[in-house]
Amino acid sequence: MSKPVKEMMRKNLAGRFAGLDSLAVVDFTRVDATATHQIRGRLADKSIRVMVVKNSIARQAFREAGLEHAGGLLKGPCAIAFGEDSETVGVVTVVRELLDIHKEQPNLTVKAAVLEGEVFGADRVEELSKFPTREEAIGKVVGALTSCGSRLSAAMLGPGAAIGGILKSIEEKSGGDSAEEAA
């Protein structure tokens, strides 16, 4: 491959990786072409991009995009998987989907992943898949915040409701006695 072509590829990759802080490194080498096509389609449906790249060019693009720590993960044949929009499809979602595919296609392996600068090797990828996604984490925080408020309002309204119930039963009891006396 000529130097100008490599330079064009590096610039293209650096542009695609710009703004990324999380990605996964995958090995497709023993997966046949039909299965690879199906896997790519399944991932594309979930807004996950997969790119097979030349390691040396990818390392240069990573350096340019601020992902130096990910360059060391590129050993042997590999592909890079990442969410098209990192705000909606994070690396946790990508890794979960890849591990689901691995159950059906054991030849597909997730070599490593990077989450906001932290490197997860093959031994820790399963651990990463158990992390909450962005939406799940936001839901937990909102749930924690609203549960305190609902408990507080219940604590404040509970005694008032009990007193109201007592007063109502006293009123009904006294109202019923005076109705009987009038008759």
C-alpha positions as CSV (number, residue, x, y, z in Angstrom):
1,M,0.0,0.0,0.0
2,S,1.4,3.4,-1.0
3,K,2.1,6.2,1.6
4,P,-0.5,8.5,0.2
5,V,-3.2,5.8,0.5
6,K,-2.1,5.0,4.1
7,E,-2.2,8.7,4.9
8,M,-5.8,9.0,3.5
9,M,-6.8,6.0,5.5
10,R,-5.2,7.4,8.7
11,K,-7.0,10.7,8.3
12,N,-10.3,9.0,7.6
13,L,-9.9,6.8,10.7
14,A,-8.8,9.7,12.9
15,G,-12.0,11.5,11.8
16,R,-14.2,8.6,12.7
17,F,-12.5,8.1,16.0
18,A,-12.6,11.8,17.0
19,G,-14.8,12.2,20.0
20,L,-14.8,8.5,20.9
21,D,-13.7,7.6,24.4
22,S,-14.9,4.0,24.4
23,L,-14.5,1.1,22.0
24,A,-14.1,-2.7,21.8
25,V,-11.5,-4.8,20.0
26,V,-12.9,-8.0,18.4
27,D,-11.3,-11.0,16.6
28,F,-13.3,-12.2,13.6
29,T,-10.5,-14.4,12.1
30,R,-12.2,-17.8,12.4
31,V,-15.7,-16.6,11.6
32,D,-16.9,-17.5,8.0
33,A,-18.0,-14.9,5.6
34,T,-21.7,-15.6,5.9
35,A,-21.7,-15.4,9.6
36,T,-19.6,-12.2,9.5
37,H,-22.2,-10.6,7.2
38,Q,-25.0,-11.6,9.6
39,I,-23.1,-10.3,12.6
40,R,-22.4,-7.0,10.9
41,G,-26.1,-6.7,10.0
42,R,-27.2,-7.5,13.5
43,L,-24.7,-4.9,15.0
44,A,-25.7,-2.3,12.4
45,D,-29.4,-2.7,13.4
46,K,-28.3,-1.7,16.9
47,S,-26.2,1.3,15.7
48,I,-22.9,-0.4,16.3
49,R,-20.1,0.0,13.8
50,V,-17.5,-2.6,13.1
51,M,-14.3,-1.8,11.2
52,V,-11.5,-4.1,10.2
53,V,-8.4,-2.0,10.2
54,K,-4.6,-2.3,9.7
55,N,-3.2,-2.1,13.2
56,S,-0.3,0.3,12.4
57,I,-2.7,2.8,10.7
58,A,-5.3,2.4,13.5
59,R,-2.6,3.1,16.2
60,Q,-1.7,6.3,14.4
61,A,-5.3,7.3,14.1
62,F,-5.8,6.5,17.8
63,R,-2.9,8.8,18.8
64,E,-4.4,11.6,16.7
65,A,-7.9,11.1,18.2
66,G,-6.6,10.9,21.8
67,L,-7.0,7.2,22.2
68,E,-3.3,6.3,22.8
69,H,-4.2,3.7,25.5
70,A,-6.3,1.7,22.9
71,G,-3.3,1.3,20.5
72,G,-1.7,-1.3,22.7
73,L,-4.8,-3.5,22.4
74,L,-4.3,-4.0,18.6
75,K,-2.3,-7.3,18.4
76,G,-2.9,-9.7,15.6
77,P,-6.0,-9.6,13.3
78,C,-8.7,-7.5,14.9
79,A,-11.7,-5.2,14.3
80,I,-12.8,-2.1,16.1
81,A,-16.4,-2.0,17.4
82,F,-18.1,1.2,18.7
83,G,-21.4,2.9,18.9
84,E,-22.3,5.2,16.0
85,D,-23.4,7.7,18.6
86,S,-21.5,7.3,21.8
87,E,-24.1,9.1,23.8
88,T,-26.8,6.6,23.0
89,V,-24.8,3.4,22.3
90,G,-21.9,3.1,24.7
91,V,-19.2,0.4,24.9
92,V,-21.2,-1.5,27.6
93,T,-24.0,-2.0,25.1
94,V,-21.5,-2.9,22.4
95,V,-19.8,-5.5,24.7
96,R,-23.1,-7.0,25.8
97,E,-24.2,-7.5,22.2
98,L,-20.8,-9.0,21.2
99,L,-20.9,-11.4,24.1
100,D,-24.5,-12.4,23.1
101,I,-23.2,-13.1,19.6
102,H,-20.3,-15.0,21.0
103,K,-22.8,-17.5,22.5
104,E,-24.0,-18.3,19.0
105,Q,-20.7,-17.8,17.2
106,P,-17.9,-19.1,19.6
107,N,-15.2,-18.2,17.0
108,L,-16.0,-14.5,17.6
109,T,-14.0,-13.2,20.5
110,V,-13.9,-9.9,22.3
111,K,-10.2,-9.2,22.9
112,A,-10.5,-6.1,24.9
113,A,-12.4,-2.9,25.5
114,V,-11.8,0.7,26.6
115,L,-14.2,2.7,28.7
116,E,-13.3,6.3,29.2
117,G,-9.6,5.6,29.3
118,E,-9.8,2.4,31.4
119,V,-8.6,-0.7,29.6
120,F,-10.5,-4.0,30.1
121,G,-8.6,-7.0,28.8
122,A,-10.2,-10.2,27.7
123,D,-10.3,-11.4,31.3
124,R,-12.4,-8.3,32.4
125,V,-14.7,-7.9,29.4
126,E,-17.4,-10.0,31.2
127,E,-17.1,-7.6,34.1
128,L,-17.6,-4.6,31.8
129,S,-20.8,-6.1,30.4
130,K,-22.3,-6.0,33.9
131,F,-21.8,-2.3,34.2
132,P,-25.0,-0.2,33.8
133,T,-25.5,1.6,30.5
134,R,-25.8,5.4,30.6
135,E,-29.6,5.1,30.5
136,E,-29.7,2.5,33.3
137,A,-27.4,4.7,35.5
138,I,-29.5,7.8,34.9
139,G,-32.6,5.7,35.8
140,K,-31.0,4.5,39.1
141,V,-30.1,8.1,40.1
142,V,-33.5,9.4,39.3
143,G,-35.1,6.5,41.1
144,A,-32.9,7.2,44.2
145,L,-33.8,10.9,44.1
146,T,-37.5,10.4,43.7
147,S,-37.8,7.7,46.3
148,C,-36.5,10.0,49.0
149,G,-39.1,12.6,48.1
150,S,-41.9,10.1,48.0
151,R,-40.9,8.7,51.4
152,L,-40.8,12.2,52.8
153,S,-44.2,13.2,51.5
154,A,-45.7,9.9,52.8
155,A,-44.2,10.6,56.2
156,M,-45.6,14.1,56.2
157,L,-49.1,13.1,54.9
158,G,-49.5,9.9,56.9
159,P,-50.2,11.4,60.3
160,G,-52.4,14.1,58.8
161,A,-54.5,11.4,57.0
162,A,-54.7,9.4,60.3
163,I,-56.0,12.5,62.2
164,G,-58.4,13.3,59.4
165,G,-59.8,9.7,59.5
166,I,-60.2,10.0,63.3
167,L,-62.0,13.3,63.0
168,K,-64.3,12.0,60.3
169,S,-65.3,8.9,62.4
170,I,-65.9,11.2,65.4
171,E,-68.1,13.5,63.3
172,E,-70.0,10.5,61.8
173,K,-70.5,9.1,65.3
174,S,-71.7,12.4,66.8
175,G,-73.8,13.2,63.7
176,G,-75.4,9.8,63.9
177,D,-76.3,10.2,67.6
178,S,-78.0,13.6,67.1
179,A,-80.0,12.2,64.2
180,E,-81.2,9.4,66.4
181,E,-82.2,11.8,69.2
182,A,-84.2,14.0,66.8
183,A,-86.2,11.0,65.7
